Amino acid sequence: MNLTRVARLDRPRVVVIGSLTKDQVIHDGTRRRQIGGVVWYAGTTLAKLGVETRIVTRIASKDRQLCKALEAAGVETRVELSAQTTTFVNEYTTEARDGRTQRVLAMADPIQASALEEALIDADLVYLGPLHPADLSEEALSFVRRKRESFSLALDVQGFTRVVHDECVLPQLDGRLPSLLAACDAIMANEDEACLITGLSRASNAVGDLAHRHRSSDVVVTCGAKGAYVAQKEEIHFVDSNNIVGSDPTGAGDVFFAAYLAHRINNVSTAEAAERARDLTAGWLVNPDRKALL
């Protein structure tokens, strides 16, 4: 199964799975509190582009209002209650290696297979967007694998390329990642994650290596303000960002990948889908109202 199969459907439904978060973003000494997580950025982007979108997430009972913003954007929500809601602190500084340091103040309980049983029945594309290795339970991952023939599968690798230690987010490969990648129809990584997975030092080489390993998958490697690489069957395209950046790039990679997928499942070529995703992301980055503040 691949994205071409989804593109043949009249109105495909995409289900995005992962933590909805309460983020604190610090930039130039200013702290903003806003909604975040792959399910937020990808979910709202897919819905904006006319895709039937459902998210599956876990949040604390006291934070149920977070879902109202998703529902207002046209996203269906399926929520498991948790003892707490995942909370990230993203601080942008010139001293950080990639411009950002991250801390995790709280983590929701893992999403369970029971939350997926009904949610995935009519799914055409399932988009896994974990933020850390424990975002989805082992049973949930096993359930997705068992049902794999019923839908196409997309993965944002970030949750399986990091570990949380004493609130700090550190790079580390998860042993489950190779088998997950082998099951995917679309893979997204940022530059550092792609290099960590492949052991290579340049994004251009890493995307080629990933495309060679996963010949039936779409591979997307984002490089921040520099642009992004997309590959399918080892045909690689680079899309320049046109140097358009925003003061807070949190979520830009999620927006890009979601827009790319939305166009791909509408039968757009990889190169054109990437260009359209670039343009949408650029517009999103300079939109002062793009963030949902808490």
C-alpha positions as CSV (number, residue, x, y, z in Angstrom):
1,M,0.0,0.0,0.0
2,N,1.2,3.5,-0.7
3,L,0.1,7.1,-1.1
4,T,-1.0,6.4,-4.7
5,R,-3.7,4.1,-3.4
6,V,-5.0,6.9,-1.1
7,A,-5.0,9.4,-4.0
8,R,-7.5,7.2,-5.9
9,L,-10.1,7.7,-3.2
10,D,-12.8,10.4,-3.4
11,R,-12.6,11.8,0.1
12,P,-9.7,10.2,2.0
13,R,-9.7,10.4,5.8
14,V,-6.4,11.1,7.6
15,V,-6.0,10.2,11.3
16,V,-3.1,11.9,13.2
17,I,-1.9,10.3,16.4
18,G,0.2,11.9,19.1
19,S,0.2,14.3,22.1
20,L,-1.6,17.6,22.0
21,T,0.6,19.9,24.0
22,K,0.7,23.0,26.1
23,D,3.9,24.8,24.9
24,Q,5.9,27.6,26.3
25,V,8.0,29.3,23.6
26,I,10.7,31.7,24.6
27,H,12.2,34.0,21.9
28,D,14.1,37.2,22.5
29,G,13.2,37.0,26.2
30,T,9.5,36.9,25.5
31,R,7.5,33.8,26.7
32,R,4.4,32.7,24.9
33,R,2.0,29.9,25.9
34,Q,0.3,28.2,23.0
35,I,-1.1,24.9,21.8
36,G,1.3,22.6,20.1
37,G,2.2,19.0,19.0
38,V,2.1,17.3,15.7
39,V,-1.6,16.6,16.0
40,W,-2.2,20.4,16.3
41,Y,0.0,21.7,13.5
42,A,-0.7,18.8,11.1
43,G,-4.3,18.4,12.0
44,T,-5.2,22.1,11.4
45,T,-3.1,22.2,8.2
46,L,-4.8,19.1,6.7
47,A,-8.3,20.4,7.6
48,K,-7.4,23.8,6.1
49,L,-6.6,22.0,2.8
50,G,-9.9,20.2,2.8
51,V,-8.8,16.8,4.1
52,E,-11.2,15.0,6.4
53,T,-9.0,14.9,9.5
54,R,-9.3,13.2,12.9
55,I,-6.8,13.3,15.7
56,V,-6.3,10.8,18.6
57,T,-4.5,12.2,21.6
58,R,-4.3,12.2,25.4
59,I,-4.7,15.2,27.7
60,A,-5.7,15.9,31.3
61,S,-9.4,16.4,32.0
62,K,-8.8,20.1,33.0
63,D,-7.3,20.8,29.6
64,R,-10.3,19.6,27.5
65,Q,-10.7,23.1,26.1
66,L,-7.6,22.5,24.0
67,C,-9.7,20.4,21.7
68,K,-12.1,23.2,21.1
69,A,-9.6,25.0,18.9
70,L,-9.1,21.9,16.8
71,E,-12.8,21.3,16.5
72,A,-13.3,25.0,15.4
73,A,-10.7,24.3,12.7
74,G,-12.8,21.4,11.4
75,V,-10.8,18.6,13.0
76,E,-12.5,15.7,14.7
77,T,-11.0,14.8,18.0
78,R,-10.8,11.5,19.9
79,V,-9.4,12.0,23.4
80,E,-8.2,9.7,26.1
81,L,-7.9,11.3,29.5
82,S,-4.5,11.4,31.2
83,A,-3.1,12.4,34.6
84,Q,-1.4,15.4,32.9
85,T,-1.0,17.1,29.5
86,T,2.4,17.0,27.7
87,T,4.1,20.4,28.2
88,F,7.2,21.5,26.3
89,V,9.4,24.5,26.7
90,N,11.0,25.6,23.5
91,E,13.7,28.3,23.9
92,Y,15.3,29.8,20.8
93,T,18.9,31.0,21.3
94,T,21.9,31.6,19.1
95,E,24.0,29.4,21.4
96,A,21.9,26.2,20.8
97,R,23.2,23.9,18.1
98,D,20.1,24.1,16.0
99,G,18.9,27.3,17.4
100,R,16.6,25.7,19.9
101,T,16.7,23.9,23.3
102,Q,13.8,21.9,24.5
103,R,12.6,20.8,27.9
104,V,9.6,18.6,28.8
105,L,7.9,19.7,32.0
106,A,5.1,17.0,31.9
107,M,4.2,14.0,29.7
108,A,0.8,12.6,29.1
109,D,0.2,8.9,29.7
110,P,0.9,6.8,26.6
111,I,-1.9,6.5,24.0
112,Q,-3.4,3.0,24.2
113,A,-4.6,0.6,21.5
114,S,-8.1,0.9,22.9
115,A,-8.2,4.5,21.7
116,L,-7.3,3.4,18.2
117,E,-9.7,0.5,17.6
118,E,-12.7,2.6,16.6
119,A,-10.7,5.7,15.4
120,L,-8.8,3.8,12.7
121,I,-11.8,1.8,11.3
122,D,-12.4,4.2,8.4
123,A,-8.8,5.6,8.1
124,D,-7.2,5.8,4.7
125,L,-3.9,7.4,5.9
126,V,-2.6,7.1,9.5
127,Y,0.0,9.7,10.5
128,L,2.0,8.9,13.6
129,G,3.3,12.0,15.3
130,P,4.8,11.0,18.6
131,L,6.9,13.6,20.4
132,H,8.9,11.2,22.5
133,P,9.4,7.4,22.7
134,A,6.6,6.8,25.3
135,D,3.9,8.9,23.4
136,L,2.3,5.7,22.0
137,S,2.2,2.5,24.1
138,E,3.7,-0.7,22.8
139,E,0.2,-2.1,22.4
140,A,-0.8,0.9,20.3
141,L,2.2,0.5,18.0
142,S,1.4,-3.3,17.7
143,F,-2.2,-2.5,16.8
144,V,-1.1,-0.1,14.0
145,R,1.2,-2.8,12.6
146,R,-1.6,-5.5,12.7
147,K,-4.0,-3.2,10.9
148,R,-1.4,-2.0,8.5
149,E,-3.0,-3.5,5.4
150,S,-6.1,-1.3,5.9
151,F,-4.5,2.1,5.5
152,S,-1.3,3.9,4.3
153,L,1.1,4.9,7.0
154,A,3.1,8.2,7.5
155,L,5.6,8.7,10.3
156,D,7.3,11.8,11.7
157,V,10.4,10.2,13.2
158,Q,11.1,12.8,15.9
159,G,9.6,10.8,18.8
160,F,11.9,7.9,18.0
161,T,15.1,9.9,17.6
162,R,15.1,11.5,21.1
163,V,14.9,10.7,24.7
164,V,13.8,12.8,27.7
165,H,16.2,12.8,30.6
166,D,15.7,15.1,33.6
167,E,13.3,17.2,31.5
168,C,16.0,17.7,28.8
169,V,15.4,16.4,25.2
170,L,18.5,14.6,23.9
171,P,19.2,12.8,20.6
172,Q,18.9,9.0,20.8
173,L,17.7,6.4,18.3
174,D,14.9,4.1,19.4
175,G,15.4,0.4,18.6
176,R,11.8,0.2,17.2
177,L,12.5,2.8,14.5
178,P,13.8,0.5,11.7
179,S,10.8,-1.8,11.7
180,L,8.5,1.3,11.8
181,L,10.3,2.9,8.9
182,A,10.0,-0.4,6.9
183,A,6.2,-0.3,7.3
184,C,5.8,3.4,6.1
185,D,4.5,4.9,2.9
186,A,5.8,8.4,3.9
187,I,8.6,9.4,6.2
188,M,9.5,12.8,7.6
189,A,12.7,13.8,9.5
190,N,14.5,17.0,10.0
191,E,18.1,17.4,9.0
192,D,19.6,16.3,12.3
193,E,17.2,13.3,12.7
194,A,18.0,12.1,9.2
195,C,21.7,12.3,9.8
196,L,21.3,10.5,13.1
197,I,19.3,7.7,11.5
198,T,21.7,7.2,8.6
199,G,25.0,8.0,10.3
200,L,25.8,10.6,7.6
201,S,26.8,14.2,8.1
202,R,24.8,16.0,5.3
203,A,21.1,16.1,4.7
204,S,21.5,15.7,0.9
205,N,23.3,12.4,1.5
206,A,20.9,11.3,4.3
207,V,17.8,11.7,2.1
208,G,19.4,9.7,-0.6
209,D,20.3,6.9,1.8
210,L,16.8,6.9,3.3
211,A,15.2,6.9,-0.2
212,H,17.4,3.9,-1.2
213,R,16.5,2.0,2.0
214,H,12.8,2.7,1.6
215,R,12.2,2.7,-2.1
216,S,8.4,2.5,-1.9
217,S,8.1,5.4,0.5
218,D,8.0,9.2,0.1
219,V,10.9,10.6,2.1
220,V,10.9,14.2,3.3
221,V,13.9,15.8,5.1
222,T,13.3,19.4,6.3
223,C,16.3,21.7,6.7
224,G,14.7,24.7,8.4
225,A,15.2,28.0,6.7
226,K,17.4,26.4,4.0
227,G,14.5,24.4,2.5
228,A,13.6,20.7,2.2
229,Y,14.4,17.5,0.3
230,V,11.8,15.2,-1.0
231,A,12.4,11.8,-2.6
232,Q,10.4,8.9,-4.0
233,K,12.0,5.9,-5.6
234,E,15.4,7.6,-5.3
235,E,14.3,10.6,-7.4
236,I,15.3,13.5,-5.2
237,H,14.1,17.1,-5.3
238,F,15.2,20.1,-3.3
239,V,12.9,23.0,-2.6
240,D,14.4,26.3,-1.5
241,S,12.6,28.1,1.3
242,N,13.2,31.5,-0.4
243,N,14.6,32.6,3.0
244,I,11.2,33.2,4.4
245,V,11.3,32.7,8.2
246,G,9.1,33.6,11.2
247,S,10.1,34.7,14.6
248,D,8.8,31.4,16.0
249,P,9.4,28.4,13.7
250,T,7.9,25.9,16.1
251,G,5.6,23.5,14.1
252,A,6.9,24.6,10.6
253,G,8.1,21.1,9.8
254,D,4.8,19.6,10.8
255,V,2.9,22.1,8.7
256,F,5.2,21.4,5.7
257,F,4.8,17.6,5.9
258,A,1.0,17.8,6.4
259,A,0.7,20.1,3.4
260,Y,2.9,17.8,1.4
261,L,0.8,14.8,2.3
262,A,-2.5,16.6,1.6
263,H,-1.2,17.3,-2.0
264,R,0.2,13.9,-2.5
265,I,-3.1,12.2,-1.6
266,N,-4.7,14.5,-4.2
267,N,-2.4,12.9,-6.8
268,V,0.1,15.8,-7.0
269,S,3.7,14.8,-7.9
270,T,6.4,14.8,-5.2
271,A,8.2,17.9,-6.6
272,E,5.0,20.0,-7.0
273,A,3.6,18.8,-3.6
274,A,6.9,20.0,-2.0
275,E,6.7,23.4,-3.7
276,R,3.1,23.9,-2.7
277,A,3.9,22.8,0.9
278,R,6.8,25.3,0.9
279,D,4.6,28.1,-0.2
280,L,1.9,27.3,2.4
281,T,4.5,27.0,5.1
282,A,6.1,30.3,4.1
283,G,2.7,32.1,4.3
284,W,2.0,30.4,7.7
285,L,5.3,31.5,9.1
286,V,4.7,35.2,8.5
287,N,1.0,35.1,9.6
288,P,0.9,36.8,13.0
289,D,-2.3,35.0,13.9
290,R,-1.0,31.4,13.2
291,K,-0.6,30.5,16.9
292,A,-3.4,29.4,19.2
293,L,-2.4,31.1,22.5
294,L,-3.3,29.6,25.9
